[in-house]
Amino acid sequence: MLPRWFIVGLILGFMGGCAKPLDLPQVFVSASTPADFTRFRTELGERFSAARLADFDTAVKELQLDAMQRFATATEREADMLRIANGKSVQAVTVLGWQARRARFLREIAELDAMLQRDLLQKERTAATGTPGAVLDRIASERQVLEQLHGNLSATERHLAELTSPAPAP
């Protein structure tokens, strides 16, 4: 007769083998080193389609772009992204990255709006003598880019709302 511990071990092993693999949002990021993250991302690519990984990949890039505010080199920016991502779920990293994207759009809008306001003042000051064409061209360009940035910000905010809303019950 087989020992009781062996039978229990077989049952636990069988149950563990039948466990449903984690879906992408629940997978924990392994990013203790750049090589570790590369291996992790490669394994994700083997399990999930590029379409399913698009939000995560965007988030990783946005975290690196966000690090540009604090670090000069690409190596430092990558290390910061790895520090932020390591040990968190793909869902958490995705949300953090998309929040960084939102913050980037807000910064860019503020910077461009300041430029536009200066050019509008220049236009006012030179209206009587004829505003230079270069100023008018800059104003038109700044308005166009601001419109695009506001559109990108709106889309990002909608997507963030989707990412942070509770999943519907099955």
N, CA, C and O of each residue as an XYZ file, in Angstrom:
680
protein
N       0.846     -1.181      0.000
C       0.000      0.000      0.000
C       0.892      1.246      0.000
O       1.938      1.282      0.649
N       0.459      2.248     -0.732
C       1.219      3.487     -0.831
C       1.056      4.308      0.442
O      -0.023      4.354      1.032
N       2.142      4.956      0.855
C       2.049      5.818      2.040
C       1.074      6.973      1.801
O       0.913      7.459      0.681
N       0.443      7.386      2.869
C      -0.561      8.440      2.803
C       0.021      9.749      2.253
O      -0.642     10.429      1.470
N       1.236     10.109      2.645
C       1.842     11.362      2.192
C       2.062     11.348      0.683
O       1.985     12.391      0.034
N       2.339     10.153      0.113
C       2.550     10.033     -1.322
C       1.234     10.292     -2.066
O       1.214     10.979     -3.088
N       0.151      9.740     -1.548
C      -1.166      9.945     -2.173
C      -1.572     11.411     -2.095
O      -2.076     11.975     -3.066
N      -1.352     12.026     -0.933
C      -1.660     13.453     -0.768
C      -0.817     14.270     -1.741
O      -1.319     15.207     -2.361
N       0.464     13.921     -1.877
C       1.346     14.623     -2.809
C       0.864     14.506     -4.242
O       0.904     15.480     -4.994
N       0.405     13.308     -4.629
C      -0.120     13.113     -5.977
C      -1.365     13.966     -6.215
O      -1.514     14.581     -7.270
N      -2.234     13.995     -5.248
C      -3.467     14.791     -5.376
C      -3.123     16.275     -5.503
O      -3.669     16.969     -6.360
N      -2.213     16.763     -4.644
C      -1.827     18.177     -4.713
C      -1.136     18.486     -6.035
O      -1.365     19.542     -6.625
N      -0.299     17.577     -6.499
C       0.377     17.769     -7.780
C      -0.610     17.812     -8.926
O      -0.482     18.637     -9.830
N      -1.589     16.935     -8.894
C      -2.611     16.912     -9.935
C      -3.426     18.199     -9.923
O      -3.715     18.775    -10.972
N      -3.793     18.643     -8.722
C      -4.577     19.870     -8.605
C      -3.770     21.074     -9.077
O      -4.308     21.964     -9.736
N      -2.489     21.105     -8.743
C      -1.639     22.207     -9.185
C      -1.486     22.213    -10.690
O      -1.433     23.281    -11.301
N      -1.413     21.043    -11.298
C      -1.292     20.942    -12.738
C      -2.554     21.364    -13.462
O      -2.503     21.742    -14.632
N      -3.660     21.304    -12.792
C      -4.938     21.682    -13.400
C      -5.270     23.147    -13.174
O      -6.273     23.645    -13.685
N      -4.439     23.832    -12.418
C      -4.725     25.231    -12.116
C      -4.709     26.048    -13.407
O      -3.848     25.864    -14.268
N      -5.653     26.926    -13.518
C      -5.768     27.790    -14.686
C      -4.622     28.805    -14.647
O      -4.398     29.440    -13.616
N      -3.888     28.966    -15.770
C      -2.803     29.948    -15.773
C      -3.375     31.358    -15.610
O      -4.512     31.638    -15.991
N      -2.562     32.224    -15.039
C      -2.992     33.601    -14.816
C      -3.219     34.314    -16.141
O      -2.474     34.123    -17.103
N      -4.255     35.136    -16.175
C      -4.487     35.976    -17.339
C      -3.511     37.152    -17.265
O      -2.973     37.448    -16.198
N      -3.288     37.806    -18.372
C      -2.286     38.857    -18.481
C      -2.329     39.890    -17.346
O      -1.280     40.178    -16.770
N      -3.478     40.455    -17.002
C      -3.471     41.494    -15.962
C      -2.947     41.007    -14.602
O      -2.407     41.797    -13.829
N      -3.104     39.723    -14.314
C      -2.694     39.188    -13.017
C      -1.242     38.709    -12.973
O      -0.733     38.400    -11.895
N      -0.574     38.642    -14.114
C       0.816     38.181    -14.153
C       1.687     39.231    -13.466
O       1.497     40.432    -13.662
N       2.646     38.767    -12.659
C       3.547     39.681    -11.974
C       4.802     39.903    -12.810
O       5.376     38.961    -13.356
N       5.213     41.153    -12.899
C       6.358     41.544    -13.718
C       7.649     41.152    -13.018
O       7.842     41.413    -11.831
N       8.521     40.520    -13.781
C       9.851     40.162    -13.301
C      10.835     41.084    -14.000
O      11.086     40.947    -15.198
N      11.392     42.025    -13.245
C      12.251     43.045    -13.856
C      13.364     43.474    -12.918
O      13.634     44.666    -12.773
N      14.009     42.512    -12.284
C      15.083     42.873    -11.354
C      16.324     43.369    -12.093
O      17.124     44.114    -11.528
N      16.488     42.962    -13.354
C      17.580     43.431    -14.210
C      17.019     43.627    -15.616
O      15.934     43.135    -15.925
N      17.750     44.341    -16.465
C      17.287     44.461    -17.853
C      17.138     43.094    -18.534
O      16.184     42.875    -19.280
N      18.062     42.192    -18.282
C      17.974     40.857    -18.891
C      16.756     40.097    -18.374
O      16.084     39.396    -19.131
N      16.479     40.241    -17.078
C      15.314     39.594    -16.479
C      14.034     40.115    -17.129
O      13.129     39.338    -17.433
N      13.960     41.426    -17.343
C      12.770     42.001    -17.965
C      12.645     41.545    -19.416
O      11.543     41.249    -19.878
N      13.753     41.488    -20.131
C      13.726     41.026    -21.528
C      13.200     39.597    -21.590
O      12.366     39.280    -22.437
N      13.678     38.739    -20.705
C      13.199     37.357    -20.648
C      11.708     37.331    -20.330
O      10.942     36.611    -20.972
N      11.301     38.119    -19.338
C       9.893     38.193    -18.942
C       9.021     38.625    -20.116
O       7.989     38.012    -20.392
N       9.447     39.697    -20.811
C       8.655     40.210    -21.929
C       8.591     39.199    -23.072
O       7.559     39.072    -23.730
N       9.678     38.488    -23.307
C       9.690     37.447    -24.336
C       8.691     36.351    -23.989
O       7.953     35.880    -24.854
N       8.669     35.949    -22.730
C       7.714     34.915    -22.293
C       6.276     35.410    -22.432
O       5.389     34.644    -22.810
N       6.046     36.676    -22.132
C       4.697     37.232    -22.328
C       4.310     37.144    -23.799
O       3.178     36.793    -24.131
N       5.254     37.462    -24.675
C       4.996     37.421    -26.105
C       4.674     36.023    -26.608
O       3.986     35.863    -27.616
N       5.167     35.022    -25.911
C       4.864     33.642    -26.276
C       3.476     33.221    -25.798
O       2.855     32.333    -26.383
N       2.996     33.856    -24.740
C       1.698     33.493    -24.163
C       0.544     34.346    -24.659
O      -0.591     33.874    -24.730
N       0.826     35.607    -25.005
C      -0.235     36.543    -25.340
C       0.057     37.221    -26.679
O       1.212     37.371    -27.077
N      -0.998     37.621    -27.354
C      -0.848     38.265    -28.668
C      -0.289     39.679    -28.504
O      -0.346     40.272    -27.427
N       0.249     40.193    -29.602
C       0.773     41.557    -29.608
C      -0.332     42.551    -29.266
O      -0.085     43.543    -28.580
N      -1.540     42.293    -29.737
C      -2.665     43.188    -29.435
C      -2.944     43.222    -27.930
O      -3.222     44.283    -27.372
N      -2.869     42.060    -27.277
C      -3.114     42.029    -25.827
C      -2.001     42.729    -25.062
O      -2.230     43.241    -23.966
N      -0.798     42.758    -25.626
C       0.354     43.344    -24.937
C       0.554     44.825    -25.255
O       1.419     45.470    -24.663
N      -0.225     45.364    -26.171
C      -0.021     46.739    -26.636
C      -0.101     47.760    -25.499
O       0.747     48.648    -25.409
N      -1.099     47.645    -24.641
C      -1.235     48.610    -23.533
C      -0.058     48.517    -22.573
O       0.441     49.536    -22.095
N       0.385     47.300    -22.290
C       1.533     47.105    -21.394
C       2.789     47.696    -22.028
O       3.550     48.395    -21.359
N       3.010     47.425    -23.302
C       4.195     47.949    -23.985
C       4.184     49.475    -24.011
O       5.218     50.111    -23.810
N       3.018     50.056    -24.258
C       2.892     51.514    -24.227
C       3.219     52.031    -22.832
O       3.912     53.038    -22.683
N       2.723     51.344    -21.819
C       2.969     51.760    -20.432
C       4.457     51.743    -20.104
O       4.960     52.660    -19.455
N       5.154     50.718    -20.542
C       6.592     50.612    -20.277
C       7.324     51.792    -20.917
O       8.195     52.395    -20.291
N       6.973     52.120    -22.155
C       7.596     53.258    -22.838
C       7.279     54.563    -22.124
O       8.140     55.432    -21.985
N       6.043     54.692    -21.675
C       5.649     55.926    -20.987
C       6.384     56.076    -19.652
O       6.741     57.188    -19.263
N       6.609     54.969    -18.957
C       7.370     55.047    -17.705
C       8.800     55.493    -17.975
O       9.378     56.239    -17.184
N       9.367     55.048    -19.075
C      10.711     55.497    -19.437
C      10.702     56.968    -19.846
O      11.613     57.715    -19.488
N       9.680     57.389    -20.594
C       9.568     58.802    -20.953
C       9.391     59.666    -19.707
O       9.960     60.754    -19.609
N       8.602     59.175    -18.764
C       8.391     59.909    -17.519
C       9.704     60.079    -16.754
O       9.931     61.104    -16.112
N      10.552     59.074    -16.830
C      11.839     59.139    -16.128
C      12.755     60.206    -16.723
O      13.729     60.612    -16.089
N      12.447     60.662    -17.944
C      13.256     61.728    -18.545
C      13.199     62.998    -17.705
O      14.095     63.839    -17.782
N      12.159     63.137    -16.912
C      12.027     64.305    -16.037
C      13.060     64.270    -14.910
O      13.392     65.299    -14.322
N      13.566     63.052    -14.616
C      14.444     62.878    -13.462
C      15.846     62.376    -13.799
O      16.773     62.565    -13.011
N      16.012     61.737    -14.961
C      17.282     61.092    -15.282
C      17.760     61.484    -16.668
O      16.963     61.665    -17.588
N      19.089     61.614    -16.807
C      19.672     62.073    -18.056
C      19.909     60.941    -19.057
O      19.740     61.135    -20.261
N      20.294     59.774    -18.573
C      20.688     58.722    -19.517
C      19.589     57.681    -19.699
O      18.725     57.493    -18.843
N      19.657     57.012    -20.853
C      18.695     55.943    -21.148
C      18.840     54.806    -20.146
O      17.848     54.178    -19.776
N      20.047     54.541    -19.710
C      20.285     53.468    -18.730
C      19.586     53.789    -17.408
O      18.970     52.916    -16.797
N      19.685     55.039    -16.975
C      19.029     55.439    -15.724
C      17.510     55.380    -15.868
O      16.808     54.973    -14.942
N      17.010     55.787    -17.030
C      15.563     55.757    -17.257
C      15.041     54.323    -17.271
O      13.975     54.038    -16.726
N      15.799     53.420    -17.899
C      15.391     52.020    -17.912
C      15.424     51.447    -16.500
O      14.516     50.714    -16.111
N      16.456     51.772    -15.733
C      16.557     51.282    -14.354
C      15.377     51.777    -13.520
O      14.848     51.037    -12.690
N      14.969     53.016    -13.738
C      13.817     53.558    -13.008
C      12.549     52.805    -13.375
O      11.756     52.456    -12.501
N      12.356     52.552    -14.669
C      11.180     51.798    -15.112
C      11.186     50.398    -14.499
O      10.154     49.915    -14.034
N      12.355     49.748    -14.501
C      12.457     48.400    -13.929
C      12.126     48.419    -12.434
O      11.432     47.535    -11.931
N      12.628     49.432    -11.735
C      12.362     49.561    -10.291
C      10.869     49.712    -10.035
O      10.325     49.112     -9.108
N      10.215     50.513    -10.858
C       8.781     50.745    -10.692
C       7.985     49.482    -11.004
O       7.040     49.150    -10.289
N       8.366     48.773    -12.075
C       7.573     47.644    -12.566
C       7.807     46.346    -11.803
O       6.884     45.546    -11.650
N       9.014     46.128    -11.327
C       9.369     44.838    -10.747
C       8.451     44.446     -9.584
O       8.282     45.191     -8.619
N       7.871     43.262     -9.708
C       7.031     42.720     -8.638
C       5.583     43.163     -8.666
O       4.768     42.663     -7.891
N       5.251     44.094     -9.548
C       3.855     44.535     -9.660
C       3.154     43.712    -10.731
O       3.801     43.099    -11.580
N       1.847     43.704    -10.685
C       1.087     43.007    -11.723
C       1.179     43.789    -13.031
O       1.423     44.995    -13.032
N       0.982     43.089    -14.128
C       0.951     43.746    -15.438
C      -0.120     44.840    -15.418
O       0.087     45.918    -15.974
N      -1.248     44.572    -14.789
C      -2.325     45.568    -14.700
C      -1.846     46.820    -13.978
O      -2.086     47.934    -14.443
N      -1.175     46.649    -12.855
C      -0.698     47.805    -12.089
C       0.317     48.611    -12.886
O       0.265     49.841    -12.891
N       1.236     47.937    -13.556
C       2.242     48.627    -14.370
C       1.570     49.344    -15.536
O       1.945     50.464    -15.884
N       0.586     48.700    -16.131
C      -0.127     49.315    -17.244
C      -0.818     50.598    -16.790
O      -0.741     51.617    -17.477
N      -1.479     50.557    -15.662
C      -2.155     51.759    -15.144
C      -1.132     52.849    -14.825
O      -1.345     54.010    -15.175
N      -0.028     52.494    -14.169
C       1.000     53.490    -13.845
C       1.565     54.129    -15.112
O       1.793     55.338    -15.157
N       1.787     53.319    -16.129
C       2.315     53.855    -17.382
C       1.339     54.782    -18.077
O       1.728     55.822    -18.608
N       0.074     54.405    -18.073
C      -0.931     55.263    -18.713
C      -1.181     56.524    -17.893
O      -1.538     57.559    -18.454
N      -1.001     56.455    -16.578
C      -1.064     57.669    -15.763
C       0.113     58.588    -16.108
O      -0.038     59.809    -16.163
N       1.278     57.992    -16.338
C       2.448     58.779    -16.750
C       2.196     59.422    -18.115
O       2.608     60.556    -18.362
N       1.523     58.696    -18.985
C       1.173     59.242    -20.314
C       0.266     60.454    -20.151
O       0.469     61.483    -20.795
N      -0.731     60.326    -19.290
C      -1.651     61.439    -19.028
C      -0.876     62.645    -18.498
O      -1.089     63.769    -18.952
N       0.021     62.413    -17.538
C       0.815     63.501    -16.966
C       1.704     64.154    -18.033
O       1.894     65.370    -18.026
N       2.243     63.350    -18.940
C       3.077     63.893    -20.018
C       2.251     64.810    -20.915
O       2.697     65.904    -21.261
N       1.057     64.374    -21.291
C       0.207     65.219    -22.131
C      -0.137     66.523    -21.409
O      -0.140     67.591    -22.021
N      -0.424     66.436    -20.120
C      -0.731     67.653    -19.363
C       0.461     68.609    -19.341
O       0.285     69.819    -19.484
N       1.683     68.074    -19.161
C       2.888     68.922    -19.183
C       3.070     69.565    -20.554
O       3.347     70.760    -20.661
N       2.911     68.755    -21.600
C       3.095     69.280    -22.953
C       2.055     70.340    -23.285
O       2.368     71.335    -23.937
N       0.832     70.134    -22.846
C      -0.229     71.129    -23.078
C       0.118     72.426    -22.362
O      -0.025     73.505    -22.937
N       0.570     72.337    -21.123
C       0.919     73.543    -20.364
C       2.068     74.298    -21.036
O       2.025     75.524    -21.147
N       3.082     73.576    -21.481
C       4.221     74.223    -22.136
C       3.797     74.888    -23.439
O       4.170     76.029    -23.709
N       3.029     74.183    -24.233
C       2.607     74.731    -25.524
C       1.630     75.878    -25.345
O       1.650     76.841    -26.112
N       0.771     75.780    -24.332
C      -0.165     76.874    -24.077
C       0.590     78.137    -23.662
O       0.202     79.240    -24.048
N       1.654     77.990    -22.887
C       2.474     79.151    -22.500
C       3.098     79.782    -23.748
O       3.149     81.007    -23.863
N       3.568     78.960    -24.670
C       4.129     79.479    -25.920
C       3.064     80.222    -26.713
O       3.313     81.303    -27.246
N       1.872     79.630    -26.786
C       0.773     80.258    -27.523
C       0.415     81.603    -26.904
O       0.203     82.578    -27.625
N       0.345     81.667    -25.584
C      -0.012     82.922    -24.924
C       1.023     84.009    -25.227
O       0.661     85.163    -25.455
N       2.320     83.640    -25.231
C       3.362     84.625    -25.585
C       3.185     85.110    -27.026
O       3.309     86.302    -27.309
N       2.894     84.172    -27.931
C       2.721     84.563    -29.328
C       1.459     85.400    -29.528
O       1.443     86.304    -30.363
N       0.406     85.107    -28.770
C      -0.807     85.928    -28.869
C      -0.545     87.348    -28.367
O      -1.078     88.310    -28.920
N       0.277     87.480    -27.317
C       0.663     88.818    -26.847
C       1.485     89.542    -27.915
O       1.303     90.735    -28.159
N       2.390     88.798    -28.540
C       3.192     89.373    -29.626
C       2.280     89.845    -30.754
O       2.497     90.915    -31.324
N       1.280     89.063    -31.071
C       0.329     89.427    -32.129
C      -0.400     90.712    -31.755
O      -0.567     91.602    -32.589
N      -0.838     90.808    -30.488
C      -1.524     92.015    -30.013
C      -0.630     93.240    -30.123
O      -1.060     94.298    -30.583
N       0.628     93.083    -29.692
C       1.568     94.212    -29.698
C       1.887     94.681    -31.118
O       2.168     95.859    -31.342
N       1.843     93.764    -32.060
C       2.235     94.126    -33.425
C       1.038     94.296    -34.360
O       1.215     94.498    -35.561
N      -0.161     94.215    -33.826
C      -1.365     94.287    -34.671
C      -1.422     95.598    -35.454
O      -1.785     95.605    -36.630
N      -1.071     96.691    -34.812
C      -1.175     98.000    -35.475
C      -0.176     98.143    -36.620
O      -0.465     98.797    -37.622
N       0.974     97.543    -36.473
C       2.022     97.682    -37.502
C       2.104     96.478    -38.425
O       2.879     96.469    -39.381
N       1.307     95.470    -38.136
C       1.325     94.261    -38.960
C       2.092     93.134    -38.282
O       3.317     93.170    -38.164
N       1.362     92.164    -37.854
C       1.993     91.024    -37.175
C       2.822     90.234    -38.186
O       2.340     89.902    -39.269
N       4.071     89.934    -37.826
C       4.917     89.151    -38.741
C       4.272     87.794    -39.056
O       3.633     87.179    -38.202
N       4.455     87.352    -40.284
C       3.897     86.076    -40.719
C       4.393     84.903    -39.873
O       3.661     83.941    -39.638
N       5.634     84.992    -39.424
C       6.192     83.902    -38.613
C       5.400     83.741    -37.306
O       5.182     82.622    -36.843
N       4.979     84.850    -36.723
C       4.197     84.794    -35.484
C       2.834     84.177    -35.765
O       2.361     83.335    -35.002
N       2.207     84.589    -36.849
C       0.898     84.030    -37.204
C       1.007     82.533    -37.513
O       0.124     81.753    -37.155
N       2.092     82.143    -38.178
C       2.312     80.725    -38.480
C       2.507     79.917    -37.201
O       1.972     78.816    -37.065
N       3.283     80.475    -36.260
C       3.497     79.782    -34.975
C       2.182     79.620    -34.224
O       1.917     78.560    -33.656
N       1.361     80.660    -34.218
C       0.068     80.600    -33.525
C      -0.789     79.492    -34.135
O      -1.374     78.687    -33.409
N      -0.865     79.449    -35.445
C      -1.669     78.418    -36.114
C      -1.129     77.030    -35.786
O      -1.899     76.111    -35.506
N       0.191     76.879    -35.821
C       0.817     75.584    -35.523
C       0.583     75.183    -34.072
O       0.249     74.033    -33.788
N       0.757     76.124    -33.163
C       0.548     75.830    -31.741
C      -0.898     75.423    -31.469
O      -1.153     74.504    -30.690
N      -1.827     76.097    -32.102
C      -3.236     75.733    -31.924
C      -3.518     74.336    -32.466
O      -4.263     73.570    -31.855
N      -2.929     74.007    -33.600
C      -3.127     72.687    -34.184
C      -2.545     71.588    -33.274
O      -3.189     70.568    -33.028
N      -1.339     71.811    -32.791
C      -0.712     70.814    -31.913
C      -1.475     70.711    -30.592
O      -1.648     69.614    -30.059
N      -1.927     71.834    -30.069
C      -2.727     71.795    -28.838
C      -4.006     70.989    -29.038
O      -4.414     70.230    -28.159
N      -4.626     71.156    -30.182
C      -5.838     70.388    -30.477
C      -5.525     68.889    -30.481
O      -6.281     68.091    -29.928
N      -4.418     68.516    -31.102
C      -4.008     67.111    -31.121
C      -3.709     66.601    -29.712
O      -4.119     65.501    -29.341
N      -2.998     67.405    -28.939
C      -2.658     67.000    -27.571
C      -3.912     66.831    -26.712
O      -4.011     65.888    -25.926
N      -4.862     67.745    -26.866
C      -6.117     67.611    -26.112
C      -6.868     66.350    -26.529
O      -7.464     65.673    -25.692
N      -6.840     66.038    -27.817
C      -7.458     64.794    -28.286
C      -6.757     63.574    -27.700
O      -7.408     62.626    -27.260
N      -5.428     63.604    -27.697
C      -4.661     62.493    -27.108
C      -4.930     62.370    -25.609
O      -5.048     61.265    -25.081
N      -5.025     63.506    -24.933
C      -5.314     63.493    -23.500
C      -6.695     62.904    -23.247
O      -6.855     62.082    -22.344
N      -7.685     63.304    -24.018
C      -9.040     62.765    -23.840
C      -9.068     61.261    -24.063
O      -9.683     60.522    -23.294
N      -8.399     60.810    -25.120
C      -8.351     59.371    -25.402
C      -7.636     58.627    -24.281
O      -8.052     57.534    -23.895
N      -6.575     59.207    -23.762
C      -5.829     58.582    -22.668
C      -6.684     58.512    -21.407
O      -6.690     57.497    -20.711
N      -7.399     59.583    -21.116
C      -8.257     59.577    -19.925
C      -9.380     58.544    -20.053
O      -9.722     57.874    -19.079
N      -9.950     58.417    -21.247
C     -10.979     57.387    -21.462
C     -10.379     55.990    -21.261
O     -10.977     55.126    -20.621
N      -9.203     55.799    -21.815
C      -8.561     54.486    -21.700
C      -8.187     54.190    -20.247
O      -8.339     53.060    -19.783
N      -7.709     55.185    -19.545
C      -7.396     54.997    -18.116
C      -8.650     54.611    -17.339
O      -8.598     53.758    -16.452
N      -9.762     55.230    -17.667
C     -11.025     54.876    -16.995
C     -11.377     53.413    -17.262
O     -11.844     52.707    -16.368
N     -11.149     52.963    -18.499
C     -11.398     51.549    -18.825
C     -10.448     50.650    -18.041
O     -10.860     49.619    -17.509
N      -9.186     51.038    -17.971
C      -8.194     50.207    -17.284
C      -8.461     50.094    -15.786
O      -8.157     49.070    -15.173
N      -9.024     51.137    -15.205
C      -9.222     51.149    -13.752
C     -10.625     50.779    -13.329
O     -10.902     50.671    -12.135
N     -11.523     50.581    -14.296
C     -12.882     50.179    -13.917
C     -12.882     48.689    -13.588
O     -12.145     47.912    -14.196
N     -13.703     48.299    -12.632
C     -13.752     46.874    -12.263
C     -14.186     46.034    -13.448
O     -15.028     46.445    -14.247
N     -13.602     44.858    -13.549
C     -13.975     43.928    -14.625
C     -15.395     43.444    -14.396
O     -15.803     43.231    -13.254
N     -16.153     43.267    -15.476
C     -17.520     42.770    -15.313
C     -17.483     41.334    -14.787
O     -16.591     40.554    -15.120
N     -18.457     41.017    -13.972
C     -18.550     39.667    -13.390
C     -18.889     38.666    -14.490
O     -19.708     38.957    -15.362
N     -18.266     37.492    -14.455
C     -18.562     36.489    -15.489
C     -19.952     35.933    -15.400
O     -20.329     35.083    -16.206
